[in-house]
Amino acid sequence: MKSITINGSKRESVGKKATKALRNAGQVPCVLYGGDAPLHFAAEEIAFKSLVYTPDVHTVEIKLEGGEVFNAVLQDIQFHPVTDAILHIDFYQIFEDKEITMEIPVHTTGVARGVKNGGVLRFNLRRMRVKGLPGNLPDFIEADITPLRIGNKLYVTALKSDNFKIMHPDNTVVCQVRTSRNVIADTDDEEETAEDEVPATEVNETE
């Protein structure tokens, strides 16, 4: 998984007045959890652009004045209700030998045969909660939708997760192909049908 570096400085005061002064100076107050005690620090708001305003997920290398470095993941973020400015961010410290839980985006590959015949692909789950060692977590989870016909659903059991665990029930639907007004007949000869068969645990017809 890709990593982003955030350069910051420890916060000496964590009161409301000090926090307001930080924000007025273009700084974002942050807290790092997961260590011996919560660590309060601040960094420039622009430093979080590549971390927050992206559909991708990253680990974070937090570098503080004095040479301290911590590896972490984004845990929670608060935005201003009107301006959408970042008000506060919580991080959680990670260690290479300890499993963590994260939400990873789903990327599709191929073109569903049902879509080719006029159906519409609908996502039920664009991000998936997974658990594993930090070094084993992927940038995204790949979902091959090529075999999906109109009415088919793709379940989490169809996705590869060799080095991490998917934290969703097996009957969770990732995406499906629904019918539309533009549907045309989806018929194939026996040879093509045999090639496109997939296990029933992965792609099932809608009842």
N, C-alpha and C positions, 0 to 999 in steps of 0.2 A: 504494500500500500504506500502511496506517495505521502511525503511529509512536507509540512510548511513550517518555516521558522518564524517565531514571534519574538521580537526583542522588547523587553520591558524592564521595569524597575519595581522594587518592593515598595509597598505603601506603608508609610510610618503611621498614618492616621486613617481610620476607617469610618469616621463619623460622617453624618449627613453633610456637614459644611465642607469637609475635605473632599467628599465624593462629588459634590456639586462643582467645586473648584476644578477638579480633574476634568469633568465633562466640558466645562466652559473652555478648558485649554485644549480640547480635542483629544482627550485621553479617555480610554474605556477602563473602568474598574473591573478587576477580575479576581476570581478565587480559584486556587488549585486544591482539590481534595484528593484523598487517597494516600497521602503520606502520613507522617507521624502527627501532623497538625495542619489545619487549613493554612494555606499560604496566600496572602493578599498581595496583588501586584497590579500594575497598570501598564497599558501600551497604547500607542497612537491608534486611533480608529481606522486609519487607512491600512494599517498592518493586517486587519482582519478581512479585507476585501476578498482575497482569494480563498479564504476559509469559509466565509458565510454566504457570499453571493454566488454560489455555484451548486449544481446538482450533484457534484462529486463529493466523496468523503475523503478525509485525510487524517493522518496522525499529526500531532503538533509538537515541535521542538521549542520549548520555552527557554529563552536565554535571558537571564537577569544580570543586571550590573553586578560586577564582582566575580563573574565567571560561573555562577550556578546554572546548570542545565537540567531540564526536566522533560521527559517524554510524556505526552498526554493526549487525550481525545476530548473533543467538545462534548460537554454534558448538557448544558442548558444555556439559553440566550434570551435576553429581554430586549424588546424594542420599544421605542416611544410610540404611543398609540396614534399620534398625529403625523409626526415627521419620519417615523421608521428609523430614526437614529438608534444606534446600539447603546443601550443603557448599562448593561451588565452581562458578563459572561462567566459561566462556571466551567472549569475543566476538571478532568479526572486523571490522575497520574497512572501511567501504565508501566508494567515491567515485562520483560521478554518472556519470563517463565510463568506468568500468570494470565489466565484466560480473561478476556473482556467481552462484553456484549455491545454490538453496534448495529446500526441500521445501514445496510448496503443497497445501493440502487440496482435495479434490474435493467439490463440491456437486452433487447431482442435481436436475433439474427434470422436471416431468411425472410421470405414473404409467405404468409399463410395462404394455402391453396383456397381456403374459403374466401379470403379477401380478393384473390384473383377472380373469383366467381361472383363478386358483388357484395360480399359480406363486409362487416365492419369489426375491426379489432377493438376490443374494450379491455382496459386494464382494471383489475381489481386491486392490484398490489404493485406499486411502483418502487417501493423499498421493502427490504426484508430484514428482519431482526435475526442476527446470527451471533454465534458465540465461538471463540477460538483464541489461540495464541495470537498476539499482535502481528507476528511475522507471517502468519498463515492466512490472514484475512485479505480478500481480494479487493481491487478497486471497484469492481462491479460483479454481479452474478449474471452469467450468460444464459439466456432462454431461447432455444431453437423453436420457432413457431411454424416452421415450414409445413409439418404434417396436419396442422389444424384445418379442419373443414368447418363449414357453417354448422353451428350448434355445438362444436367441440370446445372443451375447456382444458387449459393447461394447469396441472396441479404442481405443488411444490415438490412432489415425489419425482418429477421429471427433471429436476435440476441437479447438477453435480455439486456435491459438497464433501469432497474427499478429506480436506484438512480442517474443516470447521463444521459446526452443527447449526442447522436451520431451526430456529425457535418458533416455528409455526406448525400447527396440526397438519397431518398428511392430507386432509381433505380441503386445505386452503387453496382457493383458486387464484392463480397469478394473473391470467388473462383468458379471454374467450372470444370466439368469433360469432357475432350475432347476425341475424338476417337483416336485409334492408330491401328497399323498393327496387334496387338494381340487381337483385339476385338472378343469376342464370343457372341452368342445369349443371350440377356437379357430378358428371358421370365419367368413368374411365373404363378402359378395358381391364381384363383380369390381371395382366402383367403389371400395369401401373398400380392397381389397387394393392397387389401383394407387396410391391416395393414401398408403399407408403404406410403400411400397417405399423402401429405402435402399440406398446403394452397398454392394457386397459387401465392400469394404475396411473398412467401418465396422461393420456388424453381420452376422455370419455364423452359419449354423446349426451346432450342435455335430455333429461327425462321429460 
